[in-house]
Amino acid sequence: MSFAVIIITIVVSFFISQLRSMKPFRFLQSAGSNRVELSLVTTSSYMDIISHLPDDLLLRILSFNTTKDAIPTSLLSKRWRSLWTLAPGLGFEDRNHNGNYERCTKFVYKSFVSNNAPVLERFHLGLVTGYPFFALDIAQWIHLAVIRHLRELRIETRPSKQVSIALPSTLYTSETLQRLTLINCLLLDVRAHVLIPSLKTLSLKFVTCSVTDKTSLQRLLSGCPNLEELSVEQDLIDFNIVVPSLQRLHMSQQSFESRRLYVLDAPSLKYLKITDTVSWNLRQIENMPELVRAHVNIWGGDSTQRFLKALTSVRHLTLSMTTPKFVNPSGVIFNQLVHLVLCTFSGHCWDLVICMLQDSPKLRFLKLIDDELGIYLSGIDIPTGWKQPRSVPECLLHSLEAFEWFGYRGRQGEREMATYVLKNATCLKTETFSPLPTDLGEKYQMLKELASVATASASCQLFFD
């Protein structure tokens, strides 16, 4: 969306909010007349700007508001009277109906009947109440939206053990759906035949599957031949992600008691983000030769070698691993890695740092993050000593240009590690240290120690935040 459209959207949204509260209106009575008129109190220049906008742009702006907020715009002028009925999107939040089930359902059904857009681009539904009788209506609303050539569907409900919403079968054969987001207490009851050829983006958050059928997710994914982006946040089922077309994947499994299994096989994947709190003995990642960027946060597990081996094609890597033990993954080389961010709140942090330096011959940027919160949550103290590698890593001799350390404390192991990098990084251009909050005396001592190190690179500049 262009900057001009954003500004116009803000202006129109302001009018919509004022219309909703009825603040911009006042009643006027002409002298000697019993006729009462409804007058809009606003800045005429804003109205002139809006009145000259093309219908396509106004409809686009209206589509970003809920249907209940868009309807009052019919009071602006004759031109706006039926404009909202052509809006290519329908959006509903039941909080607007104060928990009145009958009023909410009637409003949604009437909105479907009133909407005359040739194509329904978006249907968003947010339910904060947990009425069991909403389930059938929601399935029917989704069906009504899908048969209108729907392109984007977002359904969000409040977590509830009493409400489980089965999605209609028409959803699984939609030819036009491009984006699908399902959040909470929705039931994937996928039939044998699934084909959603246009689906590009799929987001599932705490979506359940039938107890008698645990392969629904696999069938859904296999029926999306052009899926490019997938986000999964749950801890309910075992699943396999085998999607040849997938380019972006975000996975979050945050239960420390999880024993779920999953397999990732995505040969076209370019971006990976994983937050996981379970043993990687239960996970399998393979076949990601096109991976460019990865953000990985793992708590627990000890399958270091198998996991790191799956990331060898990555160019930009942010890595946080808090594991009971660290096993140096022999034979794993990150030939493409140029940008590395390592979180060091682990009892094996120096082993991980050495491993990544030795196995990343083309590394140009290195950042270490020492997070107090992470250290507190992990319950593991940073090791006090630094054990030098047997030979100077190739990246220090030939490629590393920038070295940053956020949360530097100046402790023994940190001083030794920082000194080692500065003394051996022959191509280093900048070194930046950002200490954790401390008094000026301690900061001065840290700066003095770092400034006294004779660097291997004559052009290296020291920055101390």
C-alpha positions in Angstrom: 0.0 0.0 0.0 1.4 3.4 -1.0 2.0 6.2 1.5 -0.9 8.3 -0.1 -3.3 5.4 0.4 -2.2 5.0 4.0 -2.9 8.7 4.7 -6.3 8.5 3.0 -7.1 5.3 4.9 -6.3 7.1 8.2 -8.6 10.0 7.3 -11.5 7.7 6.2 -11.0 5.6 9.3 -11.3 8.8 11.4 -14.6 9.6 9.8 -15.8 6.0 10.4 -14.9 6.2 14.1 -16.7 9.5 14.4 -19.7 8.2 12.5 -19.8 5.2 14.8 -19.9 7.4 17.9 -22.3 9.9 16.2 -20.2 12.7 17.5 -19.9 14.6 14.2 -23.6 15.0 13.9 -25.9 17.7 15.2 -29.6 18.6 14.6 -30.3 21.9 12.9 -33.7 23.6 12.8 -34.3 26.5 10.3 -35.9 29.6 11.7 -39.7 29.6 11.2 -39.6 26.0 10.1 -40.4 22.7 11.8 -38.0 20.8 9.5 -35.1 19.3 11.4 -31.9 18.4 9.4 -29.0 16.2 10.3 -25.8 18.1 9.7 -22.3 16.6 9.5 -19.8 18.7 11.5 -16.4 18.2 10.0 -13.7 19.9 8.0 -15.0 20.5 4.5 -11.6 20.2 2.9 -11.2 16.6 4.1 -14.7 15.8 2.7 -13.7 17.4 -0.6 -10.6 15.2 -0.8 -12.5 12.0 0.0 -15.4 12.9 -2.4 -12.9 13.0 -5.4 -11.4 9.6 -4.7 -12.3 6.8 -7.2 -14.7 4.1 -6.0 -12.1 1.4 -6.3 -9.9 3.1 -3.8 -12.7 3.9 -1.4 -13.9 0.3 -1.5 -10.4 -0.9 -0.8 -10.2 1.4 2.3 -13.6 0.2 3.5 -12.5 -3.4 3.2 -9.9 -2.9 5.9 -12.6 -2.0 8.4 -15.2 -4.3 10.0 -18.5 -4.5 8.3 -20.2 -2.8 11.3 -17.8 0.1 11.1 -18.2 0.4 7.3 -22.0 0.6 7.3 -22.3 4.1 8.9 -20.4 5.6 6.0 -23.7 5.5 4.1 -24.7 8.6 6.0 -21.8 10.7 4.5 -23.5 11.4 1.2 -25.8 9.9 -1.5 -22.6 8.5 -3.2 -21.7 6.6 -0.1 -25.2 5.3 0.5 -24.7 2.0 -1.2 -20.9 2.0 -1.4 -20.4 -0.3 1.6 -22.5 -3.0 -0.1 -19.9 -3.2 -2.8 -17.0 -3.6 -0.4 -15.0 -6.7 -1.4 -14.6 -7.8 2.2 -16.7 -8.8 5.2 -15.3 -8.6 8.7 -17.1 -9.3 12.0 -16.2 -9.1 15.7 -18.8 -10.4 18.1 -17.6 -8.1 20.9 -19.5 -5.4 19.0 -22.8 -7.3 19.9 -22.1 -7.6 23.6 -22.5 -11.4 23.6 -26.0 -11.3 22.0 -26.0 -14.4 19.9 -29.2 -13.8 18.0 -28.3 -10.2 17.2 -24.8 -11.2 16.0 -26.0 -14.0 13.7 -28.7 -12.0 12.2 -26.3 -9.2 11.4 -23.8 -11.5 9.7 -26.5 -13.2 7.6 -28.0 -9.8 6.6 -24.5 -8.5 5.6 -24.0 -11.5 3.3 -27.3 -10.8 1.6 -26.6 -7.1 1.3 -23.1 -7.5 -0.1 -23.1 -7.1 -3.9 -19.4 -7.3 -4.6 -18.7 -9.5 -7.6 -15.9 -11.2 -5.7 -15.5 -11.5 -2.0 -11.8 -11.0 -1.4 -11.8 -11.2 2.4 -13.9 -12.8 5.1 -12.7 -12.2 8.7 -14.5 -13.5 11.8 -13.5 -12.9 15.4 -15.5 -14.5 18.2 -14.7 -13.9 21.8 -17.7 -15.7 23.1 -17.8 -19.5 23.4 -21.4 -20.4 22.6 -21.6 -24.0 21.2 -24.5 -23.0 18.9 -22.1 -20.7 17.0 -20.5 -23.8 15.4 -23.1 -24.5 12.7 -23.5 -20.8 11.8 -19.7 -20.4 11.4 -19.5 -23.4 9.1 -22.4 -21.9 7.1 -20.8 -18.5 6.9 -17.6 -20.0 5.7 -19.5 -21.9 3.0 -21.3 -18.7 1.9 -18.0 -16.9 1.6 -16.2 -19.7 -0.3 -18.9 -19.9 -3.0 -18.4 -16.1 -3.5 -14.9 -16.9 -4.9 -13.3 -16.0 -1.6 -9.5 -15.2 -1.6 -8.7 -14.7 2.1 -10.3 -16.3 5.1 -9.4 -15.6 8.8 -11.4 -17.3 11.6 -10.4 -16.7 15.2 -12.3 -18.0 18.2 -11.7 -18.0 21.9 -10.1 -21.2 23.2 -12.8 -23.4 24.5 -13.1 -27.1 25.3 -16.9 -26.9 24.7 -16.8 -25.5 21.2 -15.2 -27.3 18.2 -16.0 -25.9 14.8 -15.9 -28.3 11.9 -15.0 -26.6 8.7 -17.3 -27.1 5.6 -16.2 -29.5 2.9 -16.4 -26.7 0.3 -13.4 -25.0 1.9 -11.2 -27.9 1.0 -12.0 -27.7 -2.7 -11.9 -23.9 -3.1 -10.3 -22.8 -6.4 -9.8 -19.2 -5.5 -8.7 -19.2 -1.8 -5.2 -17.7 -1.5 -4.8 -17.1 2.2 -6.2 -19.1 5.2 -5.8 -18.3 8.9 -7.4 -20.5 11.6 -6.9 -19.7 15.3 -8.3 -21.8 18.2 -10.9 -24.5 18.6 -11.4 -25.2 15.0 -11.5 -28.8 13.8 -9.7 -30.0 10.8 -11.9 -32.8 9.5 -10.4 -33.1 6.1 -12.1 -35.4 3.6 -10.2 -37.8 1.3 -10.3 -35.3 -1.6 -8.5 -32.0 -1.0 -7.5 -29.5 -3.6 -6.9 -25.8 -2.9 -4.8 -24.9 -5.9 -4.5 -21.2 -5.3 -3.6 -21.3 -1.6 -0.3 -19.5 -1.0 -0.4 -18.8 2.7 -1.6 -21.0 5.6 -1.6 -20.2 9.3 -2.7 -22.7 11.9 -2.7 -21.8 15.6 -3.9 -24.3 18.2 -6.1 -26.0 15.6 -7.2 -29.5 16.5 -7.8 -32.6 14.5 -10.3 -35.4 14.9 -9.3 -38.0 17.6 -10.1 -40.8 15.1 -8.2 -39.2 12.3 -4.7 -37.7 13.0 -3.7 -37.4 9.3 -6.0 -34.5 8.5 -3.1 -31.9 8.5 -1.0 -34.1 6.1 -3.9 -34.4 3.7 -4.6 -30.7 3.9 -1.0 -29.9 3.0 -0.8 -32.4 0.2 -3.8 -30.8 -1.3 -2.1 -27.4 -1.5 0.3 -27.8 -4.5 1.3 -24.2 -4.6 1.6 -23.4 -0.9 4.5 -21.0 -0.3 4.1 -19.9 3.4 3.1 -22.0 6.4 2.8 -21.0 10.1 2.1 -23.7 12.7 1.7 -23.1 16.4 0.4 -26.1 18.3 1.3 -29.0 20.5 -1.6 -31.4 19.8 -0.7 -33.8 17.0 2.2 -35.5 15.3 2.6 -34.3 11.7 4.7 -34.3 8.7 5.4 -31.2 6.6 6.3 -32.5 3.1 5.6 -29.6 0.8 7.8 -29.2 -2.3 6.6 -25.7 -3.1 7.0 -24.3 0.5 9.3 -21.2 0.8 8.6 -19.8 4.3 8.0 -21.8 7.4 7.3 -20.6 11.0 6.9 -23.3 13.7 6.3 -22.8 17.4 6.0 -25.7 19.9 6.3 -24.3 23.4 5.3 -27.0 25.7 8.1 -28.4 27.9 6.1 -31.7 28.2 5.7 -32.1 24.5 6.5 -35.5 23.0 5.0 -34.9 19.6 6.8 -36.0 16.4 7.2 -34.1 13.2 9.2 -34.3 10.0 10.1 -31.4 7.8 10.9 -31.9 4.2 10.8 -28.7 2.1 13.3 -28.7 -0.8 12.3 -25.1 -1.9 12.4 -23.6 1.6 14.1 -20.2 1.8 13.1 -18.9 5.3 12.8 -20.9 8.5 11.8 -19.8 12.0 11.5 -22.4 14.8 10.7 -22.0 18.5 10.8 -25.3 20.2 11.1 -26.7 23.7 11.4 -30.4 23.2 14.0 -33.0 22.6 15.2 -33.1 19.0 15.3 -36.8 19.2 11.6 -36.5 18.3 12.2 -34.1 15.4 13.5 -34.7 11.9 14.6 -31.9 9.5 15.9 -32.7 6.1 16.1 -31.6 2.5 16.4 -27.8 2.7 19.1 -27.1 0.1 17.7 -23.6 -0.8 17.5 -22.3 2.8 18.7 -18.7 3.0 17.6 -17.3 6.3 16.8 -19.1 9.6 15.8 -18.0 13.1 16.1 -20.9 15.6 15.4 -21.0 19.3 15.6 -24.4 20.9 15.3 -25.3 24.6 16.1 -28.8 25.5 17.2 -31.8 23.5 20.7 -33.0 22.6 20.6 -33.8 18.9 22.9 -31.0 18.0 24.6 -32.6 15.0 21.5 -33.8 13.3 19.9 -30.4 13.7 22.8 -28.2 12.6 23.4 -30.4 9.6 20.0 -29.5 8.2 21.0 -25.8 8.2 24.2 -26.0 6.2 22.9 -24.1 3.2 21.8 -21.0 5.2 23.3 -17.6 4.6 21.8 -15.6 7.6 21.4 -17.5 10.8 20.1 -16.4 14.3 20.7 -19.3 16.7 19.8 -19.9 20.3 20.4 -23.4 21.7 19.9 -24.2 25.4 20.7 -27.9 25.6 21.8 -30.3 28.4 25.0 -31.1 26.4 26.7 -29.9 23.3 28.2 -32.4 20.8 30.5 -30.8 18.2 28.9 -31.8 14.9 31.9 -33.2 13.0 31.8 -32.8 9.2 29.2 -30.0 9.2 30.4 -27.0 7.2 28.4 -23.8 6.7 29.9 -22.8 3.3 27.2 -20.2 2.6 26.9 -18.5 6.0 27.9 -14.9 6.0 25.7 -13.4 8.8 25.5 -15.1 12.3 23.8 -14.0 15.5 24.4 -16.3 18.5 22.6 -16.1 21.9 25.1 -17.0 24.6 22.9 -17.8 27.6 23.9 -21.5 27.7 26.3 -23.5 29.7 27.9 -24.6 26.4 27.9 -21.2 24.7 31.7 -21.1 24.1 31.6 -24.6 22.5 28.9 -23.4 20.2 30.8 -20.2 19.4 34.0 -22.1 18.5 32.1 -24.6 16.5 30.3 -22.0 14.4 33.5 -20.0 13.8 35.5 -23.1 12.7 32.7 -24.3 10.5 31.8 -21.0 8.8 34.7 -20.2 6.5 33.0 -17.2 4.7 31.5 -15.5 7.8 31.5 -11.7 7.5 29.3 -10.6 10.4 29.2 -12.0 13.9 26.9 -10.8 16.8 26.8 -12.3 20.3 23.8 -11.6 22.5 24.0 -12.1 26.2 20.5 -11.8 27.5 19.9 -11.5 31.3 16.3 -12.8 30.9 17.5 -15.8 28.9 20.1 -16.6 31.5 17.5 -16.4 34.2 15.0 -18.6 32.4 17.6 -21.2 31.5 19.0 -21.4 35.0 22.5 -22.0 33.5 25.5 -19.9 34.3 27.9 -18.8 31.5 31.2 -20.7 31.8 33.9 -18.5 33.2 36.8 -19.6 31.0 37.4 -19.5 27.3 39.1 -22.4 25.6 40.8 -21.4 22.4 40.4 -23.5 19.3 43.4 -25.5 18.2 43.8 -23.4 15.1 42.6 -20.0 14.1 39.3 -20.3 12.2 39.4 -19.5 8.5 36.7 -16.8 8.8 38.9 -14.8 11.2 41.8 -14.9 8.9 40.0 -14.1 5.6 36.5 -12.8 5.9 35.1 -11.4 9.2 34.4 -7.7 8.9 32.1 -6.8 11.7 31.9 -8.1 15.3 29.2 -7.0 17.8 28.4 -8.1 21.3 25.2 -7.1 23.0 25.1 -7.6 26.7 28.9 -7.7 27.2 29.8 -7.9 30.9 33.6 -8.0 30.8 33.8 -11.2 32.7 36.9 -13.5 32.3 35.5 -15.8 29.6 34.1 -12.8 27.7 37.3 -10.8 27.8 39.3 -13.8 26.6 36.9 -14.5 23.7 36.7 -10.8 22.7 40.5 -10.5 22.8 41.0 -13.7 20.7 38.7 -12.3 18.0 40.3 -8.9 17.9 43.9 -10.3 17.8 43.1 -12.8 15.0 40.5 -11.1 12.7 42.7 -9.6 10.0 39.8 -8.1 7.9 37.8 -6.7 10.8 36.5 -3.2 10.1 34.2 -2.5 13.2 33.9 -4.0 16.7 30.9 -2.9 18.7 30.3 -3.6 22.4 27.0 -2.8 24.1 27.3 -3.6 27.9 24.4 -4.5 30.1 23.3 -1.6 32.4 26.1 -1.0 35.0 27.8 1.9 36.7 30.1 4.2 34.8 33.2 2.9 36.6 32.6 -0.6 35.4 31.9 0.6 31.8 35.1 2.6 31.8 37.1 -0.4 32.9 35.6 -2.5 30.1 36.4 0.1 27.5 39.9 0.5 28.8 40.5 -3.2 28.6 39.1 -3.5 25.0 41.0 -0.4 23.8 44.3 -1.9 25.0 44.0 -5.0 22.8 46.3 -4.9 19.8 44.0 -5.7 16.9 45.1 -7.7 13.8 43.4 -5.2 11.5 44.9 -1.8 11.4 41.7 -0.2 10.1 39.4 -1.7 12.8 37.3 0.9 14.7 36.0 0.3 18.2 32.5 1.4 19.2 31.4 1.2 22.8 27.7 2.0 23.4 
